[in-house]
């Protein structure tokens, strides 16, 4: 999921797309992680050297200070674990050293911040203050997964190419046939511009990369915190390497078994519920938009209508602000309750002053220069398709059906979400390994689900805990995507688990917390 990276997202026809499927290589065969196989000793035994990280353009203030305190390196991993002689790729690493010594020092915690497609190197700098409790005992380590940012990035011709399939805009292709044709075109572009590594992205191989990282860091077991998509990665690691799984926290939990259509429906419902929670919360705070949820909703509808049909307003930066820009700003704000006041102020400014500046600042990447290596939408598409074994027999028909259902669930979020259901048209069927995870025998894993999470709905956390067998569910009663960042209570329990290895009792919950001012 993107969004956090802000929504993340996902066919190929068995009939009409068969010729294209034959033209694209299938996923590499997955061998047992702990069984016989090719000799990987040169990767597991490599030595790496850490050097100060170089800031990227656009990093300022506290974020720049955090980058300057980090160390960076690269990790060599095989392109193809089944045939390591085919070559290696370098993964970008980052580390923040703990000041702990002696018995207080417990090794490293590896982080994945979601997407799929988000840079762990960039994310670590932004997350370090939140992770102060973990830093007391562990080095903080993250990496750009294969296919992402600085680690042999997937390329499809630019962010706009893959971004058309991520479901974040209101506009959708007029028909299923058009949506499938566009998805197939993007798939061909990814194949042409990325090359052989495209066959070896996906969570199965990234999990194996993470085990190489664990060994190179000198840890007997992997201690790990995964957020959003990072929970899928953590679950796969716990399944592939149950005996090497250490203290693992999974926050804002992704589904392991939902189809692309089911995921789109669940997330559309989640964002509609979050929007309605925003209407209620705004009214309760006597915000600029109205004194009742109905008044706030009516004001919101006026803002949507103002930019409907291709209409735009021009900001102080002389950039046009469109209906899709508004949609992206709204969706971004619903990831965190702390952004709700900004959203209400931005809607008021748009309506009262024709000023979209406040809303534009909510959009991902606003006000900064993205790192030159950024490819989050392209990587998200490739990784999600590698992880999804299901391809509808008639994707165009599936699109039309899903679009009707999603629009009925949410006239605002639904129409643009149907494309996610056929985003993998033109890609070969992915692995079914993730769908088959079933009580792999890993130690206790802390699974954190938020009742008001729009992007990874709460039932996904409950289901994943059950599929892992050893998952212990901790519930956050509040709004937003990701509870570790939103709740001091959740953070304290997760930090205590890392420090002592003790999980809270099954059924524990943390109350909703008001965002810090």
N, C-alpha and C positions, 0 to 999 in steps of 0.2 A: 503494500500500500504506500502511496506517496503522501507525504505531508507531515502529516508530519510531512512529510514531503509532499505533500498534500495529496492525496489519493493515488492509489496505486493500481497499475491495472492491466486487462487480459485480452482463427479458430481454425481450422481448415475444413472445407467441405470434403466429405469422403467421396463424393461423386464429382461435382464440377471442378474441385480443386485438386483432383488426384494427380494430374500431370505436374502441377507445380510442386506437390508434395514429393514426388519422385526426384524433382530437380534439386531439392534441398536435403542436406544430410540429416539423418536422425541423431538423437542424443547418444553420447558414448555409453558403452556398456558399463554398468556399475558393479564392481566387485565388492565382496565383503571387506569392510574397513579393517577388521581384525583377523582376517583369514589369509590364506596363501595368495600370493599375487606377485607382481613385479617388484624388484628391489628398489625401494625408495630411500635407501640409507643416505645417499648424498644430499637429499633434501632435509631429512630429519636431523642430520648431524652437522648441517651448515652453521657457520659462525657469522654473525652480522655485527656491524659496527654502527653505533648511534652517533649522530651529529646534530647540532642545533637545527631546528626547522627554519625554513625560509618563509616569511609571510607572503601571502598572495595579495594581489591588488585589491583594494577595497576594504581590507581589514584594518580597523582603527580602534582606539580606546582600549577597553578592558580585553576585548577579543585579541587585539594585537599583542597585548602584554602576555596573554595566555599562550599564544603561539610562540613567543620568544622564550617561554619557559619549557617548551616541549622539545623532545628529541625525535628525530626522524630517521628512517632507514628503509631498506627494501628486503623482501623475503622472496627467495626463488622457489617456485612450485612448478610441477609439470603441467604442461598444457593438457595432457591426457593421462590420467592416472592409470588407465589400462595399458598404455604404451608410452612410458616416460621417455623413451628414446626419441619421440617426435619433437622434443624441445621443451623449453621452460619459459615462463613469464615472470616478471618481477611485480610483486604487490607492494604498494606504498604503505608504510607503517608509521605510527606516531606513538609516543610514550610520554607520560608525565610520571616522573620518579617519586615514589613515596619517601618521606623523611624517616619512616619507621626503621628501627634497628632491632636486632636480636629476636627474641620471641614475639615481639609485636609485628614483625614483618612476616607476611603470609604468602608472598608471591605476586601474581598479577591478576587483574580482572580485565577481560577482553570485552569490548563494547561493540554492538552494532545498533545504529540509530534509526534504521528503517529504510523505507523506500518501497521495494528494493530499488537501489540506485543512488542512495545517499552516500556521500564521502565520509568515511569514519575519521579520516585525518582532519577534515574541517570540523566535523561534529565534536570531536574530543575537546577542542579548544573552547567551544561554546558551552560544553557540559561540565567543565571541571569544577565550577563553584558548587553545582548541585551534588557532585560526587565527593564532596569534602569528607563525608563520613567514611566512604570506602578508601579514600586516599590515606587515612590513618594507618592502614594495614597493608595496602596493596599498591603496586604500580598500576596506573591506568593506561591501558593499551587499546588502540583501535587500528583499523586498516581500511583501505579502499578495496572492497571485494573484486575479484576478477570480473572484468567487463565494465568497471565503474571508475570514473574520474581518472586517476593517475595509473590505474592498473589494467593496461591493455583495453582501453575503453571501447565499448560497442559504439559504432557510428552508423547512422541511418540517413545522414544528410543534414542534420541539425536538429535542435530541440523541437522546432515546429513540426518536423515530420512525424516523430513518434508522439508528440504532444497532442496531435489531433485525435489520438485514440484514448486519451486518459480520462475522458468523461468529465472534464472540469468546466466545460463551456455549456451554454444553453443550446447553442445551435447543434443540430445533428444532421447527418446525411438524410436526404428525403426518403430514401427507400433502403431496405435491407440489401438489395443488389449493389447500390452505391456504396454502402458501408463496407461490404465485403470486398468490393473492387479496390477501395482505398486501403483497406488493411493488407490486401495482397500486394499492392504497390509498395507499401512501406516495408513489407517483409523482403521484397526483392532488393530494395535500397539497402536494408541492413546487411543482407548477404553480400552485396557488391562492395560495400564500403568497409566492412569489418574484417572479413577474411576468416581463416580457419578457427580462430578462438571462439567464434560464435557458436560452434558445435559443443563447446565445453564450458559455457557459462551455466548458471543455475545453482540452486541451493545445495544439491548433492555434492558438487565439486567444491563449492565454497566452504562447506562443512569440513571437507578433507583438508583444504588449505588451512582452516582454523586449527586442525590437529597438528599440522606441521608447525604452525606458529606456537602452539602450546609447548611442543618439545623444544623448539629453539629458545623460547623464553626460560626454559629450565624447570617448568612446572610438571609434576607428575599427573595432575588432573587440571582440566580446564575450568576456571572460575569465570563466570560470564554474566553480563547483563544485556539482554536484547529487548528492544522496544519496537512495537508494531511488526513490520516484516522481520525484524531481528528475532522475534519469538518463533517464527517459522524456522529460521536458521538454527536457533537453539534447540528446538524440538528435533530437528533432523540430526544435529550432533549427538544429542542424548540417545537417539535411536541407533546411529552408526557406531557410537563409541560409549556405550553405557558405563563401562568400567573405567573410563577416563574422564567421566563427567564429575566435576567438583560441585561447588556452590553456584547454582544457576538461578537467576531471577528473570522471569519473562513478563513484561509489562505491556499492556495494550495488545491483547493476544490475537494474532491472526488465525484464520481458520485453516485447518489441515485437509478438510474433505469437501468443502463447498465447491460447486461448479461455478464457472464464471457468471452464469445467469443468477444463481443463488447469491453470490457475493454482491453483484450489482443491486439486487433487490434489497438485501440486508443493509447495505450502505446507504442506499437511497432513503430507506425508512429511517435509518439512524440520523442522517443529516436533516431530514424533515422534522424529526422529533427535536433535534438540537435547535433548529430554527424557531420552533414553537417555544422551546425553553427560553431562547433569547427574547422573544416577544414578551413572555411573562416576566422575565427578570428585568427587562428594560422598563416595563410599566411599574413594577414594584419599586424601582429606584427613581421613579418620576423623571425619566429621561426625556430627551428632546422630542421623542417621536410619539408620545401619547401617555395617557394615564391608565389605560386598560390594555390587555393583550390584543383586543380587537382593534383599538385605535393604532397601536404600534404596527400590527399586521397591515392595516389599510395604508399607513404611511409608507411602509416598505413596498407595498404594491405600486404606489405612486412613483417611487424611485425606479422600480423595474420598468414601468411603463415609459418613463422619461427616456430610457435608453433602448426601448424595444424597436424592432424593425430596422436595425442598422443605424439608429440615431446615436450621436456622440456629443460629448462636451469636451472642451479643451482645457487642460490644466495649466497651471502657472509655468510648467516646463515646456509648454507648447506641444505636449503629446495628447493625442486624442484618447479619451476614455470611453470604452464601449460597454455594451451589455455583458459581453464575456468577461471584461475586466471587473465589472461589478460582481458577477457570479463568482469569480476567483477570489475576490476580496471577502465576500460573504463566507464562502466555504473555508477560507483560511482562518477567518475570525472564529468560526465555530469549533476549531481545533482546541481553543483555549478560552476559558471563561474570562481570563484576564484581558482579552481583546474585545470583549463586548462593549465597553464604553467607547472605544475607538470606533467600532462599527456604527454605533448609534450617532456619534458626533459626525462621522463621515457621511452618513445618509442625510442628516440634517443639512450639512454644508452643501451637498449635492443639490438638494431641493431648494434651499433658501438662496444660495449664492452661485449656483452653477459651478461649484468648485469641487472637483474630484480628488484634490490633493491628499486629503486624509485617507480616503478609501484606497487610493493608489499605493499608499505606503503600507497597506496591509498585504499586498500581493507578494508572493514569494520572490525574493531577490531584489525587492524594491530598495532603492537607495544605496545599493552596493554593486560592485562589478563582480559578476560571477567568476569563479576561477576558470581560466581558459580551458581546463580539462573537463569541466562540468558536462555531463551527458545523462542526467538523472532520468529523463523520460525515456530515452533510448534504452538505457540499461534496464529500467523497470519492465519495459515491454519484452525484451529478450529473456530476462530471468523468469518473469511470470509465465511466459509461453514454454520455457524449458521445464517448468514445474507442473504444468497442467497437461494431463493425459487425454482430456476429453475434447473432441472436436465434433460439433453437431453435424449430422448428415446433410442438413440443408441450412447453412448459416444465415442465408438471407431471410428465410422464413423465421428462423429463431430470432433474428434481430427485430423483425416486425412485431412478433408476438411479445418479446420482452419490452420493446418500446411502449406498447400500449399498456402493459402492466405497470411499468415504472411511472409513466405519466399519470396514471390513475392514483398511484401512491403519493406522488409529489409533482404537481405541475411545474414547479420551479427546478428541482434537481433531477427529475426523472428523464425528460427528453434527451438530455446530453449524456446520460449514463449508459444508454443501450449499446453504444459502440464498444464498451468494455466487454460485452458478452461475445463479440466476434473479433476482438482485437488480434487473436492469434490465427485468423484466417491467413493462409499462406505460410504458416510455420508447421513443421512436422510435429506430431503428437509428442508431448513431453513424458517425463518419467511418471510412473504410478507409485513410486516408492513412498512418497509423502502421504498419499492417501491410505497406505497400508500400515502406517505406524500404529502399533498396538502393544502397549505395556512392555517396552523394551527392557525393563529391569534397571533403569538408572536410579540413583539415589533421590531423596526428596528434592523437588524442584518447586520454588515459590512462584506461583502463577497469579498475576495481578490483573483483575478486570474492573473496569469502570462502568457503573450503571448508566451514565450519560455519555458514553464514548460513541461519537457518530461514525468513526471510520472503522473501528474494530468492535462491533457490538458485543455487549456483555456475554451473551450465550456462547460466543466463540471461546472465551476464556474457560467457561465451565466445561465445554466439550473437549478442549485441548488438554485440560487437567485430567479428564477421564481417560483420554486416549494414551496419555503418557503413563498412566497408572500411578506414578509417584508424585503427580502434581498436587500441590496443596493450594487451594484457592483462597486468595485474599481479595476482598471486595472493597472497592472505593465507591461511596454513595454519591459522588459529585459528578460534575459535567467535565467534558473535555477529553482529548485524546492523549493518554499517557498519564498515569497516576503518580509515578515516582516524582515527576516534576511538580505536580499540582498539590500534593498532599504531604505535609510534614509527618503525619501519622504513617503513611505508606513508606515514606523514605526511611523513617526510624526503624520500621520492622525489617525492611530489606537490608539496611546497613547492619542491623543486629544479626541477621542471618549470615551475611558475609563475615562478620567478626567472630561469631560463635558456632555457626553451623546449625543453629536451632531455628526451626520454622515456627510461625505462630500456629495456634490450634486451628484445625479445619473449621471453617465457618466464621472466622474472624472478619470483621469489617471495619473500615475507617469512615468517619462521617465526612460529609461534604465540607470543604473549607473555602472561605472567601479568598479570592486572589489577593496577593499583596498589592498595596497601592504603589 
